[in-house]
Every structure is written in structure tokens, then in C-alpha cells.
Amino acid sequence: DTSSSERTSWLLKNSFKYQLSEDWRLIGKFNYAVSDSSMGDSYSGDYTEAGLGYAYRPVQNDRLNALFKYTYFYNVPAADQVTNAGAASDYIQRSHIVSGDVMYDLTHRWTVGGKYAYRQGEVAQDRNHREFFDSRANLYVLRADWHFVHQWDALVEVRRLDLPDADDSRSGVLVGVYRHVGNHIKAGVGYN
């Protein structure tokens, strides 16, 4: 009888920040979830996301800011977990991701930056017969911000995602305008 079921889930979410000096910070997170269903392994799920980052945010001269990060990601979705399109999310993913972000203030009006991220991942399409295949990815981002009038900024960002194992790539451009609301919030609109 499948008219009722029980599911036991354990969730753990942690993050930390540690300031090594005035200019250097260490950041991290560990998110973990495990779910056990009375309807069998297909309705159970596992999720792990662990990350460690090293940030350079100088106090005396903050023209250059950088973040270097490593993330481990593992996901075994439950049978009733769905994608954005509403289809069942039935693949298993495990990945190691390294990334670097750098932003530099050219002037008080112009900031340029970039990001590179590499994912060494594996995907299995069947949770019962876990035959993993490679799923590597490279992400490239170039960005420019322009502070054109008091409390108003504009940005343009060019992105490219290369998926060598799928022999596919995608490119895109983001443009946006946003306004500063106080010292710590920005609100804006953009087009991708």
C-alpha cells in the first residue's frame, strides 16, 4: 500500500568566516542532508555541499579584491524531486569545483573584473546502476561596472560556459542598471 509513507530527513547547515589579518579572510560552509523514505531507496536522497575560500580584501587600499574557492558537491535526488522544467531529477552528480574571482577599481567610476571556474564532475543517469561519466565545465566571465551618477551604477558582463565532454558551449551577455539603497543594498534591473 503506497497511500501513505514516512520520510526521515536530517539536515545540517554551517558556515564560518575567520579573519586571518586585516586583509585576508578564510570562509567556508558545510551543508548536508540525508533522507530515508519508507517507500524505498528511490524515494530517499542525499546532498552534500562543502566549500572553503580564501579572500583578499585589503583595508588600506581596496582597489583590488579577490576570492579563491574550492567546492565539493554531491547530490542524489529523491524520486519526487523535480527540475525547473517540472521533470523528475533522476541523475546523480558529484563534482569538485575551483574558482577565482578578481575585481579591480581602475578609477573611482570604473571597475573591471573577471572570474574563472573549473568543474571536474561526474554524472550517473541511473541511481540503481551507478555508472558515472565525466561532466567537466569551464566558466569564463568578464565584467565592467560604471558608477555614472550619484548612487547609480551600470554593468556589462560577458559569459562563456564550455562543456567539453558534451561538446557544447554557451555564451551570453548581461547588462544592468542599479541604484544604491543605503550603504549595503543595491536594487536594479538587467537583461540577459
Salt bridges, closest charged atoms under 4 A:
GLU49 OE2 - LYS29 NZ 3.02
ASP80 OD2 - ARG7 NH2 2.98
ASP101 OD1 - LYS115 NZ 3.99
GLU122 OE1 - ARG94 NE 2.65
ASP126 OD2 - HIS129 ND1 3.40
ASP145 OD1 - ARG143 NE 2.69
ASP153 OD1 - HIS147 ND1 2.43
ASP153 OD2 - HIS180 NE2 2.76
GLU157 OE1 - ARG143 NH1 3.50
GLU157 OE2 - ARG159 NE 2.69
ASP162 OD1 - ARG160 NE 3.23
ASP165 OD1 - ARG136 NH2 2.93
